[in-house]
Structures are given as structure tokens and as C-alpha cells.
Amino acid sequence: MSKDKKIIFFGSGEFAVPFLNILRDKQYSVVLVIASPDMPAGRRQILTPPPVKIIAEKSGFKVIHDLKTENIKNYGADLGVVADYGKIIPQTILNLFPFGCLNIHPSLLPKYRGSSPIQTAILNGDKETGVTIIKLDSQMDHGPIVTSVKLTVDSLDAQELSVKLARIGADLLIKILPDYLTGKIKLCAQDDSRATFTKILNREDGRIKWDKSAQKIERQIRAYYPWPGAFAEFVVKKPEKKSLLIKLIKASFTNERFNALPGELIVKNERLYVQCADEALLVERLHPQAKKEMSGQEFLRGYIK
């Protein structure tokens, strides 16, 4: 039976958690979890375990951080399952698994290989994206496709879209595992000529340039929530006139056009707007530096009026 096969799970971030949870809940034999090491986090740089490690230890799974052949070979695992691991697994490790390693990737491969497929789909205004399960090889997101499923992007931000993709991906993994382990699924090679690649994000990617259209800036706000965040400096009047760094959490399109410079804040009918290259965006949620997140109206009362 497929549930008798021993599985090693590779994962670190939030996206990976539902996959480990569903393997546990469906009573698959997860013999080891390999996650990234604890890293400093927050303003105080407190050493913090990755989300998968927290769940794994609560579930009673053994967790290690070293990607070494001897650490893995001793478990005699049949299959590897990889989600949001963040590292390329070398072929020498992949060869240890009789059934290979399945990787769950949040895009419709070969489109959007790499580290930021969810953010890129939103930035590009894609109407749909999805989850693809592939059998890993030594190249990044390159292996043959096992299966995939589509999802409508709508007006979701990156965090919301990630949660939905993880949920449908976890269901898809459990659905196909029995057939995969019994050889009933025919794998399909990716068309490398159609492959596109996404970049590793850094903080400066979130800096807003107001000479862009309102549509592009609204996508940037959704794509980069919660990290790196879409941010800009604004001149405010309270408690004194000064420049303030602000992350924009949520904004929406309007038909408003003001006689204002791009990046200028405007107040109309107790609402806060920011002018873009064409139209203005209505600011619904924002986060001033060193303060709590607040609504546009709260910010207006505290910093503008």
C-alpha cells in the first residue's frame, strides 16, 4: 500500500505547512523532516525556527537541517516530498529515493520557475495561476510534470494567494500519491522553450515609483504583501511637517484624477488618495514606520488633518 512507503519531507516556509499537515493527517509514514536552520527574525533579531520545523516538532517528527547523504540514507526512505524548501537538492540526494522526489511548485510550470512565482503572477496581471507537482531533477523547477491544477488570481494579495495555492496543492498531492506510487501516472516533460524565470526578491523591489500607472502600483502592493512590502516616503503635516516611510497594505482603483504630482497625498470626502501617473489610488490600509497598521481614515486623522 502507498501509505507503507517511507517519506522524507523537505520544507521550511509557511507554504509548506499544509503539505506536511495533510501527510500527517492522512497517516503517511513521514520518517524525517529536513528544514532550514533557525534564523534571526524581527527587530530584536531573535533566533526563530522556520514554520515547518515548529509544526514538525509538535507533530512528533524528527527534524534535521543538514542536507547530507549519510543523514538521509540511514532512513531508507522511498519518496521525498518537497515544498517551499528554498534549496536545490543535489542529484546524489535525489538518487537515494526509489520513487524520486515530488516537488510542489506554485505556478503552472514551465511558466514562472524560480523563487517568486506567486508575486510575479500578480505583478504581471495574470488572470490565473496554479500548482504544479513535478518529479525533481538537479535543475531548478525543471523535472517532468506529474500533474497540475489551475486557480483564478482575482484581486488576491500574495499572502492570500499563497494560502489558497497551498490548500489546493495539498489536496492534489494526496489525490495523486497512490497512483504515483503504483506507477499509474504518466509523467510529461516540460517544454523548456516556454520556460520563464522569476527573481529572488529584495527589499528595494517594494519601493514604489509613482510615475507608473495606478494599475501597476496596485498590483505591486498586492504582490509584495507581506514581504518586502510596497513602500514610499510621504510628506505629512502632523505632529510636524516631515517625511515618513509608509508601507501601503491595500489600495483600490478609482476614477479620480487630481491636479497633483505623482506620489502626492490627497484628501477628498474624508478619504485618502495617492496620485499615480494617471489615476489616483484610494488608500485603504497602510503601515507607517514604527507605528501600527491602520486604515486610511485613521492615518488621515492622525497625520494629515
Backbone hydrogen bonds, N-H to C=O, Kabsch-Sander energy under -0.5 kcal/mol:
donor,donor_aa,acceptor,acceptor_aa,energy
4,D,1,M,-1.6
5,K,2,S,-1.3
7,I,29,S,-3.1
8,I,79,L,-2.2
9,F,32,L,-2.6
10,F,81,V,-3.1
11,G,9,F,-0.5
11,G,34,I,-2.1
12,S,83,A,-0.6
12,S,84,D,-1.4
13,G,84,D,-1.6
16,A,13,G,-1.1
17,V,13,G,-0.6
17,V,14,E,-1.0
19,F,16,A,-0.8
20,L,16,A,-1.6
21,N,17,V,-2.6
22,I,18,P,-2.2
23,L,19,F,-1.7
24,R,20,L,-2.1
25,D,21,N,-3.0
26,K,22,I,-2.2
27,Q,24,R,-1.6
28,Y,23,L,-2.8
29,S,3,K,-0.6
29,S,5,K,-0.6
30,V,28,Y,-1.6
31,V,7,I,-2.4
31,V,29,S,-0.8
32,L,7,I,-1.0
33,V,62,K,-2.4
34,I,9,F,-3.1
35,A,33,V,-0.6
35,A,64,I,-2.1
39,M,48,T,-2.5
41,A,46,I,-1.4
45,Q,42,G,-1.3
46,I,41,A,-1.9
48,T,39,M,-2.9
52,V,12,S,-2.4
53,K,50,P,-0.6
54,I,50,P,-1.6
55,I,51,P,-2.0
56,A,52,V,-2.8
57,E,53,K,-2.6
58,K,54,I,-1.8
59,S,55,I,-1.7
60,G,57,E,-0.9
61,F,56,A,-2.7
64,I,33,V,-2.2
68,K,66,D,-1.4
71,N,68,K,-0.5
72,I,68,K,-1.2
72,I,69,T,-0.6
73,K,69,T,-3.0
74,N,70,E,-1.0
75,Y,72,I,-1.5
76,G,73,K,-1.4
77,A,72,I,-0.5
78,D,6,K,-2.1
79,L,6,K,-2.1
80,G,100,G,-2.1
81,V,8,I,-2.3
82,V,102,L,-3.4
83,A,10,F,-2.4
84,D,104,I,-0.5
93,I,90,P,-1.1
94,L,90,P,-2.0
95,N,91,Q,-2.4
96,L,93,I,-1.7
97,F,94,L,-1.5
99,F,78,D,-2.6
100,G,97,F,-1.7
102,L,80,G,-3.0
103,N,134,I,-2.9
104,I,82,V,-2.5
105,H,103,N,-0.6
105,H,132,T,-3.0
107,S,105,H,-1.9
109,L,107,S,-1.2
111,K,108,L,-1.8
113,R,110,P,-0.6
113,R,196,T,-3.1
115,S,198,T,-0.5
120,T,116,S,-2.0
121,A,117,P,-2.1
122,I,118,I,-1.7
123,L,119,Q,-2.7
124,N,120,T,-2.3
125,G,122,I,-1.5
126,D,121,A,-2.3
129,T,151,L,-2.9
131,V,149,V,-2.3
132,T,105,H,-2.8
133,I,147,T,-2.9
134,I,103,N,-2.4
134,I,132,T,-0.5
135,K,144,P,-2.5
136,L,101,C,-2.9
136,L,134,I,-0.7
137,D,139,Q,-0.5
142,H,139,Q,-1.2
145,I,188,C,-3.5
146,V,133,I,-3.2
147,T,133,I,-1.4
149,V,131,V,-2.2
151,L,129,T,-2.8
153,V,127,K,-2.2
154,D,127,K,-0.6
156,L,153,V,-1.7
158,A,222,R,-2.8
159,Q,225,Y,-1.0
161,L,157,D,-2.8
162,S,158,A,-2.3
163,V,159,Q,-2.0
164,K,160,E,-2.0
165,L,161,L,-2.7
166,A,162,S,-2.5
167,R,163,V,-1.9
168,I,164,K,-2.4
169,G,165,L,-2.2
170,A,166,A,-2.3
171,D,167,R,-1.8
172,L,168,I,-2.1
173,L,169,G,-2.5
174,I,170,A,-2.0
175,K,171,D,-1.9
176,I,172,L,-2.1
177,L,173,L,-1.7
180,Y,176,I,-2.8
181,L,177,L,-2.8
182,T,178,P,-1.0
183,G,180,Y,-1.4
184,K,179,D,-2.9
185,I,179,D,-0.6
186,K,184,K,-0.5
187,L,185,I,-0.6
188,C,145,I,-2.2
192,D,190,Q,-1.1
194,R,191,D,-2.0
195,A,192,D,-1.3
196,T,110,P,-1.6
198,T,113,R,-2.6
201,L,199,K,-0.5
205,D,202,N,-1.5
206,G,203,R,-1.9
207,R,204,E,-1.4
208,I,231,F,-2.8
210,W,208,I,-0.6
212,K,209,K,-1.4
217,I,213,S,-2.0
218,E,214,A,-2.5
219,R,215,Q,-2.0
220,Q,216,K,-2.1
221,I,217,I,-2.3
222,R,218,E,-1.8
223,A,219,R,-3.2
224,Y,220,Q,-2.0
225,Y,222,R,-1.1
229,G,224,Y,-2.4
230,A,248,L,-0.6
231,F,206,G,-2.0
231,F,229,G,-0.6
232,A,246,I,-2.0
234,F,244,L,-2.5
236,V,234,F,-0.6
236,V,242,K,-2.8
237,K,303,Y,-1.6
238,K,303,Y,-1.8
242,K,236,V,-1.9
244,L,234,F,-3.1
246,I,232,A,-2.9
247,K,287,H,-2.2
248,L,230,A,-3.1
249,I,247,K,-0.6
249,I,285,R,-1.8
250,K,285,R,-1.9
252,S,282,L,-2.0
254,T,280,A,-0.6
260,A,258,F,-2.1
263,G,275,Q,-3.5
264,E,261,L,-2.1
266,I,273,Y,-2.6
268,K,271,R,-2.2
271,R,268,K,-1.3
273,Y,266,I,-3.2
273,Y,271,R,-0.5
274,V,281,L,-2.0
275,Q,264,E,-2.3
276,C,279,E,-1.7
277,A,212,K,-2.4
280,A,256,E,-2.1
281,L,274,V,-2.6
282,L,252,S,-2.7
283,V,272,L,-2.7
283,V,281,L,-0.6
284,E,250,K,-2.4
284,E,282,L,-0.6
285,R,250,K,-1.9
286,L,294,M,-2.6
287,H,247,K,-2.9
289,Q,245,L,-2.6
291,K,288,P,-2.0
294,M,286,L,-3.0
296,G,284,E,-1.6
299,F,295,S,-2.2
300,L,296,G,-2.3
301,R,297,Q,-2.2
302,G,298,E,-2.0
303,Y,299,F,-2.6
304,I,299,F,-0.6
304,I,300,L,-1.5
305,K,300,L,-2.8
